[in-house]
């Protein structure tokens, strides 16, 4: 009789452990799904706000439709735009900081929010004003610390890659894996970022360096002469080779991370 009771007690404890563990996993999965929904909604709302601001600016400065060369803009408005871009980045970064207390998950939420915001920004521009005409239409991507230009498809591909990496990180972390990026994967991501930024900025930088020093090429927001010269810039050729190299580094990092986590899962 005592032996049967002991067996029953052991079975009960094992059952309760499995039940509670399963409940914890279900709660974690539910919380992750809710977080994905809320943060996605926030990113889409921010994209709508960004698109509306840009539509207003284009209505004022490009009533006939946006195209290069750029129309002259007052220097104080350029500075204002730089601060607006900086504020947008801070807001997106804060979402990552709020979403988790773990560094890697914060990184994942930041790049996820940034990527969804970036993609839906173009979705809303297309819905409201029918721009861009195609995914290969040229756009000004950023002004910090120098003007970035490229076809729309460039940042869209970058954003899709970021979403993929963010989902993988958050999925494996939610499953309880010690799913950190290793040093090689961080190096690939950093190098990939540098190379892609080079693809977006190299033609404009070569244009500016013909007439200005290295430092002056970055001072278009404070230098009237540099601003006037920059406004005449017309992009001619996007360096797809450099861009593809950067994207290859990105995909290499994502693939390496997925392969390590998948093999760990199988083992």
Secondary structure as UniProt FT lines:
FT   HELIX           2..61
FT   TURN            63..64
FT   HELIX           75..99
FT   HELIX           103..129
FT   TURN            135..136
FT   STRAND          138..142
FT   STRAND          148..151
FT   HELIX           152..174
FT   TURN            175..176
FT   HELIX           183..209
FT   TURN            210..211
FT   TURN            214..215
FT   HELIX           216..218
FT   TURN            220..222
FT   HELIX           224..230
FT   TURN            231..232
FT   HELIX           240..266
//
